[in-house]
């Protein structure tokens, strides 16, 4: 086909649309999801944060009700950061980057104000870099006496703290939803501190014969008042990959420049995702979408870099046609 033929220009424009517009729908990264500040190693989606934590941790829109443990219905109107495991998806309520811990709040977990019978299992994936932290599980409406309650042949109930914590929680009026009377006997309750919640160690309420559970991350300033306890499952996350190849320093520089740390599949090279739309292999200082950066950005290790390179070559071809 003659490159000066009008139909050639139409084809050129068509290819331009096909190549350019997918870059508009590429993964984007943010340092905020709902009310949670999102920093490395976590990210809001594909290409964000560390590849070790995706898709375990991601940001989803409000109103998503997939999975038996989906999203807190009180926050359906906004984005929510969630942890996904083989047993469901759980809202992340807080992250301590200094302590390398996060807290999840399974929607069917019981608290003093609201108790839920027939809660599903909860577990962690072995392949994900998470472990249980300081959480204590309080199992409710179990077969009496709980002193004989066992998992994999091992007795699991803490006889020392059990009566105290169970007694306090069984004073909550919401125990009625479990079919229990107020001040129910503590021998139907079990305080359990598992070592892990991997696929072979899920919190299996049905297998244990218990109707519900509460998870207490902290007893707070008034340990005998369960209405003030901090409910949730506290998890530790691994940080080893952050120190590899100076990644911690590179990410710190990126975040200081108001960028978001990310990576480019499939080799997962580090990228600094800038608000200007130009991704960088270092930081976001001076990364503006001006004419110079427009051509320079193809050298950056970004998800859209290769797409932009093809588009720019097509643009050059169009300019060549116009000057002929």
C-alpha positions in Angstrom: 0.0 0.0 0.0 1.3 3.5 -0.9 2.1 5.1 2.5 0.7 8.4 1.2 -2.7 6.8 0.4 -5.5 8.2 2.6 -6.5 4.7 3.7 -3.0 4.3 5.1 -3.6 7.2 7.4 -6.9 5.7 8.6 -5.1 2.5 9.4 -2.4 4.4 11.2 -5.0 6.2 13.4 -6.8 2.9 14.0 -3.6 1.3 15.3 -2.8 4.3 17.4 -6.2 3.9 19.2 -5.6 0.2 19.7 -2.1 0.7 21.1 -2.6 3.9 23.1 -5.9 3.4 24.9 -5.0 0.2 26.7 -2.3 2.3 28.6 -5.2 4.4 30.0 -6.6 1.3 31.7 -3.3 0.0 33.0 -2.9 -0.6 36.7 -2.6 2.6 38.7 -1.2 2.9 42.2 -2.2 5.1 45.2 -0.9 5.7 48.7 -4.4 5.6 50.1 -7.2 3.1 50.2 -10.3 4.2 52.1 -9.0 5.4 55.4 -5.8 3.4 55.3 -2.4 4.8 54.4 -0.8 2.4 51.9 3.0 2.2 51.9 5.6 -0.3 50.8 5.5 -3.3 50.9 1.8 -3.1 50.4 0.0 -1.8 47.3 -3.4 -1.0 46.0 -3.3 -3.3 43.1 -1.3 -5.0 40.3 2.1 -3.5 39.9 1.9 -1.6 43.2 4.0 -2.2 46.3 5.9 -5.5 46.5 5.0 -8.4 44.2 5.4 -10.7 47.3 2.2 -9.1 48.7 0.0 -9.1 45.6 -2.7 -10.4 45.3 -2.8 -11.1 49.0 -3.3 -7.5 49.8 -5.2 -5.2 47.4 -7.7 -2.3 47.4 -11.2 -3.1 46.3 -14.2 -0.7 45.6 -17.0 -0.5 48.2 -20.1 -2.6 47.8 -18.2 -5.8 46.7 -19.9 -8.7 48.4 -17.9 -11.6 47.0 -16.8 -14.4 49.4 -18.3 -15.5 52.7 -16.2 -12.9 54.5 -16.2 -10.1 52.0 -16.3 -6.5 53.0 -17.6 -4.7 56.0 -21.1 -3.6 55.1 -20.6 -0.4 57.2 -18.1 0.8 54.6 -19.7 -0.2 51.4 -19.5 3.4 50.1 -15.7 3.6 49.8 -12.6 1.7 48.9 -11.3 -0.9 51.3 -7.9 -2.6 51.7 -8.4 -6.3 52.1 -6.3 -9.4 52.8 -7.3 -12.4 50.7 -6.6 -16.0 51.8 -8.0 -19.4 50.9 -10.8 -18.9 53.4 -12.0 -15.5 52.2 -11.3 -11.8 52.1 -10.9 -9.7 55.2 -11.0 -5.9 55.7 -7.7 -4.5 57.0 -8.5 -2.0 59.7 -5.0 -0.8 60.6 -1.3 -1.2 59.7 1.7 -0.5 61.8 4.7 -0.1 59.5 7.1 0.4 62.4 6.0 -2.9 64.1 5.4 -4.7 60.7 1.9 -5.7 61.8 -1.6 -5.3 60.4 -5.0 -6.1 61.9 -7.9 -7.6 60.0 -11.6 -7.7 61.0 -13.5 -10.7 59.7 -17.1 -9.4 59.3 -18.5 -12.5 61.1 -16.1 -12.3 64.0 -18.0 -11.7 67.3 -17.5 -8.7 69.6 -19.2 -7.6 72.8 -21.7 -5.6 70.9 -22.5 -8.1 68.1 -22.1 -11.9 68.1 -22.5 -14.1 65.0 -23.2 -17.8 65.1 -21.9 -20.2 62.5 -18.9 -18.1 61.5 -16.8 -19.7 58.7 -13.3 -20.9 59.1 -10.4 -18.5 59.0 -6.9 -19.3 57.8 -3.7 -18.0 56.3 -1.9 -19.1 53.1 1.5 -20.7 53.6 2.8 -19.0 50.5 1.9 -15.5 51.8 4.4 -13.7 54.1 2.0 -13.5 57.1 2.0 -15.0 60.6 -0.2 -14.6 63.6 0.9 -11.9 66.0 -0.5 -11.3 69.5 -4.1 -12.1 68.9 -6.1 -14.2 71.3 -9.2 -16.2 70.1 -12.1 -16.6 72.4 -14.3 -19.5 71.3 -17.9 -19.3 72.3 -20.8 -21.7 72.8 -18.6 -24.7 72.7 -19.4 -28.2 74.1 -18.8 -28.4 77.8 -16.4 -28.8 79.4 -14.0 -26.9 77.1 -11.0 -28.2 79.3 -11.1 -31.2 77.0 -11.4 -29.3 73.7 -8.6 -30.5 71.4 -7.3 -29.9 67.9 -5.2 -32.5 66.2 -5.0 -34.4 69.5 -3.7 -31.4 71.5 -5.6 -29.6 74.2 -6.0 -26.0 73.1 -7.7 -24.0 75.9 -5.8 -21.7 78.2 -6.8 -22.6 81.7 -5.1 -19.6 83.2 -6.7 -16.7 81.3 -9.8 -18.5 80.1 -12.1 -18.0 83.1 -11.3 -14.3 83.3 -11.7 -13.4 79.6 -14.6 -15.8 79.1 -16.4 -14.5 82.2 -16.1 -10.9 80.9 -17.2 -11.6 77.4 -20.2 -13.8 78.6 -21.5 -10.7 80.4 -22.3 -9.0 77.1 -26.0 -9.0 76.3 -25.3 -10.1 72.7 -24.6 -13.6 73.8 -28.3 -14.2 73.5 -27.8 -14.4 69.7 -25.8 -17.5 70.3 -28.5 -19.1 72.3 -26.7 -18.5 75.6 -28.0 -16.9 78.8 -26.4 -13.9 80.3 -23.5 -14.9 82.6 -23.4 -18.4 80.9 -21.0 -20.9 82.4 -17.4 -20.3 81.4 -16.9 -24.0 80.7 -18.7 -23.4 77.3 -15.9 -20.9 76.4 -12.3 -21.4 75.4 -9.4 -19.0 75.2 -7.2 -20.2 72.4 -3.8 -18.8 71.1 -2.9 -20.8 68.0 0.7 -20.8 66.7 -0.5 -20.5 63.1 -3.6 -20.5 60.9 -2.1 -22.2 57.9 -4.2 -24.4 55.6 -3.7 -27.3 58.0 -4.4 -25.2 61.1 -7.5 -23.1 60.2 -9.7 -21.9 63.0 -12.2 -24.7 62.4 -15.2 -23.8 64.5 -17.4 -26.5 63.1 -14.7 -29.1 63.8 -14.3 -27.8 67.3 -18.1 -27.7 67.9 -18.1 -24.0 68.8 -20.7 -21.6 67.5 -18.7 -18.4 67.3 -15.4 -16.7 68.0 -14.0 -13.3 69.0 -10.5 -12.3 68.3 -8.9 -9.8 70.7 -5.8 -7.9 69.4 -5.6 -5.9 72.6 -7.4 -5.7 75.9 -6.9 -2.0 76.1 -6.8 0.1 79.3 -9.7 -1.7 80.9 -9.0 -5.4 80.5 -12.2 -6.5 82.3 -14.5 -4.4 80.1 -15.0 -6.3 76.8 -16.8 -3.3 75.3 -13.5 -1.5 75.2 -11.3 -4.3 73.8 -9.6 -3.9 70.4 -11.1 -6.7 68.3 -9.4 -8.1 65.3 -6.8 -10.6 64.1 -3.3 -9.2 64.4 -0.8 -10.5 61.9 3.0 -10.0 61.4 4.3 -9.6 57.9 7.7 -10.5 56.5 10.1 -7.8 55.5 13.1 -9.8 54.1 12.4 -8.9 50.5 12.4 -5.2 51.3 16.1 -5.3 52.1 17.2 -7.1 48.9 19.3 -5.1 46.5 18.9 -1.8 48.3 15.2 -1.8 47.7 14.4 -0.2 51.0 16.6 2.9 50.1 15.1 3.1 46.6 11.6 2.9 47.9 12.3 5.5 50.6 13.6 7.9 47.9 10.5 7.3 45.8 8.1 8.0 48.7 10.0 11.2 49.7 9.3 12.5 46.2 5.5 11.8 46.6 5.7 8.7 44.5 4.3 5.2 45.1 6.7 2.2 45.0 5.7 -0.5 42.6 7.1 -3.1 40.1 6.9 -4.0 36.5 5.9 -7.6 35.6 7.0 -10.1 34.5 10.5 -9.6 35.9 9.2 -7.3 38.6 11.7 -4.5 38.2 11.3 -1.7 40.8 9.4 1.4 39.5 8.4 4.6 41.2 4.9 5.5 40.2 4.5 9.2 39.9 1.3 11.3 40.1 2.2 13.0 36.8 1.6 9.7 35.0 5.3 9.2 34.2 6.8 6.2 36.0 10.5 6.3 36.9 13.2 3.8 37.9 14.4 6.2 40.6 12.1 8.9 42.0 9.5 11.5 40.9 11.5 14.7 41.3 11.3 16.5 38.0 9.1 13.9 36.4 6.6 16.1 34.6 4.8 15.2 31.4 6.5 17.9 29.3 7.9 17.3 25.8 11.3 16.2 27.1 9.8 13.7 29.5 7.4 12.6 26.9 10.2 11.1 24.9 12.4 10.2 27.8 9.7 8.2 29.6 10.0 5.3 27.2 13.3 4.4 29.0 11.6 4.1 32.4 10.8 0.7 33.7 7.1 1.2 33.8 4.1 -0.9 33.0 3.0 1.4 30.2 6.5 2.2 29.0 6.5 -0.4 26.2 3.1 0.6 25.1 4.2 4.3 25.0 7.3 3.3 22.9 5.2 1.7 20.3 2.8 4.6 20.2 5.6 7.1 19.7 7.1 5.1 16.9 3.7 5.1 15.2 3.5 8.9 15.7 6.9 9.3 14.1 5.7 7.2 11.2 2.7 9.5 10.8 4.9 12.5 10.8 7.0 10.9 8.1 3.9 10.4 6.0 2.9 14.0 6.4 6.2 15.4 5.1 6.2 13.2 2.0 
